[in-house]
Amino acid sequence: MSYQGIACGLLNQTSGEIIELSVALPNPTLMTSLTDKAIAASNPVPSYGSAPVSGFFTTKGGNGEAQVFTDKYWVTLSSPVFGEPGDAEQLMSAALSHLQ
């Protein structure tokens, strides 16, 4: 599978906490599969964007994970600092504003 993306991490030098960010441009088949997995394993978050943007949030192993699917991109944020969907909202909004 080809996700055709990039990932990076942001380190809070005071607390040592990391925020992981990824942006991918998966093919349509993979995008459908990823979206279906998010629907099955996460909670919808309408505040991450309006249609055609679909947002989801869940917690896994002490990390909050936010996912957004646009018509072309799959954006994820993951960090122990994300305890609820709103914690990732500002950073997700900033990431989405740079996608075309």
Rosetta blueprint (number, residue, H / E / L):
1 M L
2 S L
3 Y L
4 Q L
5 G E
6 I E
7 A E
8 C E
9 G E
10 L E
11 L E
12 N L
13 Q L
14 T L
15 S L
16 G L
17 E L
18 I E
19 I E
20 E E
21 L E
22 S E
23 V E
24 A E
25 L L
26 P L
27 N L
28 P H
29 T H
30 L H
31 M H
32 T H
33 S H
34 L H
35 T H
36 D H
37 K H
38 A H
39 I H
40 A H
41 A H
42 S L
43 N E
44 P E
45 V L
46 P H
47 S H
48 Y H
49 G L
50 S L
51 A L
52 P L
53 V L
54 S E
55 G E
56 F E
57 F E
58 T E
59 T E
60 K E
61 G L
62 G L
63 N E
64 G E
65 E E
66 A E
67 Q E
68 V E
69 F E
70 T L
71 D L
72 K L
73 Y L
74 W E
75 V E
76 T E
77 L E
78 S E
79 S E
80 P L
81 V L
82 F L
83 G L
84 E L
85 P H
86 G H
87 D H
88 A H
89 E H
90 Q H
91 L H
92 M H
93 S H
94 A H
95 A H
96 L H
97 S H
98 H L
99 L L
100 Q L
